[in-house]
Amino acid sequence: MESVIYAGIGVLVLLVLIVGAFLLAPSRRRRRDSSAPATVTGAPGPDTGPGEAAPGDADDEPAGASAPVLETPTEPTSRLARLRDRLSKSNTTLGRGLLTLLSRETLDEQTWEEIEDLLIMADIGVDPTTEIVDALRERVRVLGTRDPQALTELLREEMVRAVDPTMDRTLAVDPIDGSPRVVLVVGVNGSGKTTTVGKIARVLVAQDRSVLLGAADTFRAAAAEQLSTWGSRVGVETVRKEEGADPASVAFSAVERGIAEDLDVVMIDTAGRLQNKKGLMDELGKVKRVAARPLGDDREIDEVLLVLDATTGQNGLQQAKVFSEAVNITGIVLTKLDGTAKGGIVVAVQRTLGVPVKLIGLGEGADDLAPFDAHEFVDAIVDG
Amino acid sequence: MFNSLSDRLTTTFKNLRGKGRLTEADVDQTIREIRRALLDADVALPVVRAFTGSVRERALSEEVSQALNPGQQIVKIVNAELVDILGGQTRRIAFAKRPPTVIMLAGLQGAGKTTLAGKLAHWLKQEGHRPMLVAADLQRPNAVNQLQIVGERAGAHVYAPEPGNGVGDPVRVATDAMDVAKSKLHDIVIVDTAGRLGIDEELMQQARDIRDAVQPDEILFVIDAMIGQDAVATANAFNEGVDFSGVVLSKLDGDSRGGAALSVAQVTGKPIMFASTGESMTDFELFHPDRMADRILDMGDILTLIEQAERTFDEKETERLTKKVESGEDFDLNDFLTQMASLKKMGSLKKMLGMMPGMSQHKEQLESFDEREVDRIEAIVRSMTPQERANPKLLNGSRRQRIARGAGTTVTQVNQLMERFGQAQKMMRQMRNGGGMPGMGGGGRSRGPQAAPGMPAMPGMPGTGGHGGGGGASKRKKGKKKPAGKSGNPAKRAQEAQAAELRRQGKAPEQKGAAFGGIEMGDDDIDLSKLPKGFGGF
């Protein structure tokens, strides 16, 4: 009897394979077909993106010092100081290690390898690391310098170049033609999307902008509650529907209401999804399309922010790529930088996708959000 | 562009294959590749150093230089080292002698503790326990709420006296929970704590206080499988902070795998006990180190697949089918339909295919694979008349055209399906003739590059070791010969040759043969060759 069962299972498993095998081929072809229209709809994204719309507004974003509705966000200066404080704490070993290495008598192979290792430890990735170190090597050879101070300076320059400070890191949040700006927040599970939405809303409120939140995370238990808790703290309303509702419809209602009430910004929180779940990525594409509908024919969602956990390793690059394909991300929010993680993956992401890191999250506090600054980011790492 | 750990290692090993003698330069080259592959897979640098160090040492030693095929020998070493780091044996929960057993969860923010608490409760409930969840995460907005909903879904009682959102003392909640659990006769208590950073001394102290208050039997450290180089720092901090007893890998269903598992296991020396592999309550499994090593080395995860099949398959239906095949009848499209139905019950086809050996090569195809493809196939079969299903030979051009119209597809698709089906039938017939599972058709021939890493490790496959006695040994022998594509048994060898020939003919005219022929052949071979081993494991 038992053997029959096992044979049966065998047959079943066999079938998985047979079916699977001939399914894979057609699906591949199909994919190619369907990907064509997808890129067409995605293309207008960057054109209507942040660049032309609201230059220079995120830089002074935290500077909106006026009193918010319920709670007062802290002063931006102290926020930046805290960033440096925290970054230096988390990066001490890296910065010091680099200095000791660079100030050795001779710069031999092993030293360079150790520099490489140190950058790799910061999650910068093998390719960008090799590039940075090679460039540094070249310059050290040309300049013939041995002075640690000069070397640090060179390293700083190379790092800054890798992070690229010239990118536009402003958030598009100034209303245009009476209709609100729409910010869509996406990311994998547990990266901190809801928290980020809550924090950005606070900043916007502090800047005297009218904000509406859309709880399009209808999947995770109590996600909508979490968002409305954030909203109610600063007196911002949240559009929500029952659990399991179509997230696209929530987003649509939120934008529609934003237009009706003549608000400045509508922020939509989405459910976390792993980038290799095709179905969920398609759903995200739909949310974006549907949410843009009330805005009129030729407008896209203004900002699509990818929330990336600083602890994420090289998989972060893959995340950014796939999310970019699905919804054309316009900016990255790097969260949880307050830990020991260094967030070096940002370098690789910016390099390959050209999508700038716009904000960084520095902890659980309500105001622990700051604009990303390439020089400060690098300074904090190199100075240790 | 994206290279997983197994992709990389596979290519590296491909280069080694066929070398009769390895020079030190060869080894160094391989080690460099392995180092890079591991780094790209987010294995922490110190772990990579240790790993490559010991592989190098062993690769240059006698055991390799004496071996017949040194390349394969290295693969074997790498596999052994991986299993070694991952912890060897599967570890299960240590239950308290006197209930309740207390399990405490700890980890970074967003690692997936609350979700995992629900899954763990669900799993324990299925195992016949009465779990209770304790909401000691009073920090994150609405974490308590989330746990309540999750607990409800899992059918477990949730003890949540405090509203959370920064209100209440988690240590007290945890302490009180013990009495509640005793009075309500729950034999397992799962304490969900707030996410915290390893360097946050204040919160670490709080975690320690909770630990001391409830005296947990297991402290599980939940870590995101996508974590990068920070894994070491985090794992160390938590190990020092709360001295966890086991690790849970969450979000393992993403496309990053291996790295974090290796790092954490190596750095802390604590075993990985569970893996969380999806968003629904049931996506939760015991972590099997040997299987994980196989996954990393691209050898598939047949055992899990079989277990899944076993859980869902319809005994009667399959028995009927088996008898039918054994009695000499042909497997027809009606059977195909019923099998498709059970297949769907087994869950995501994509996930199952991902467990197949050699699949990493086809990762892109797999990722873009549309689950609805199954429905389309079903539509085609359902567009046939019952006679056609029972006797597919009836299908002539006009019938095919009708079917294509009915299923809303093209004749080409119908033709493809029928061609594949014909091959499946042939395989079924062979199975019958060979008296069970014949020595897989043309093993190494079509498996190509993955044959090398796949085979030498076969003896390491779980289930073969203790079970099967003599049978196991003979299988092992067979496994080793596979790369040559021939079976030890002359009768089987003839059969293989025949099968290979048949398939080659069947495939030759087909244009896309190269694109997916590899998959199909690979799948068949592996399946047929590995299944008996799986059976031995039961």
Interface residues (C-beta under 8 A of the other chain):
Chain A: V4 I5 Y6 A7 G8 I9 G10 V11 L12 V13 L14 L15 V16 L17 I18 V19 G20 A21 F22 L23 L24 A25 P26 S27 R28 R30 R31 K89 S90 D117 I120 M121 A122 D123 G125 V126 V188 N189 G190 S191 G192 G198 F219 R220 A221 A222 A223 E225 Q226 T229 W230 E243 L274 Q275 N276 K277 K278 G279 D309 A310 T311 T312 G313 Q314 N315 G316 L317 Q318 Q319 K321 K336 D338 G339 T340 A341 K342 G344 I345 E364
Chain B: F2 R36 L39 D40 A41 D42 A44 L45 L108 Q109 G110 A111 G112 T115 Q139 R140 P141 N142 A143 N145 Q146 Q148 I149 V150 R153 N165 L197 G198 I199 D224 M226 I227 G228 Q229 D230 A231 A233 T234 A237 S250 K251 D253 G254 D255 S256 G259 A260 E279 I302 L305 I306 A309 E310 F313 E315 T318 E319 L321 T322 V325 F336 Q339 M340 S342 L343 M346 L349 M352 L353 M356 H362 Q365 L366 E367 S368 F369 D370 E371 E373 V374 R376 I377 Q413 Q416 L417 R420 Q423 A424 M427 M428 M431 G436 M437 K512 A515 F516 I519 E520 D523 D524 D527 L528 L531 F535 F538
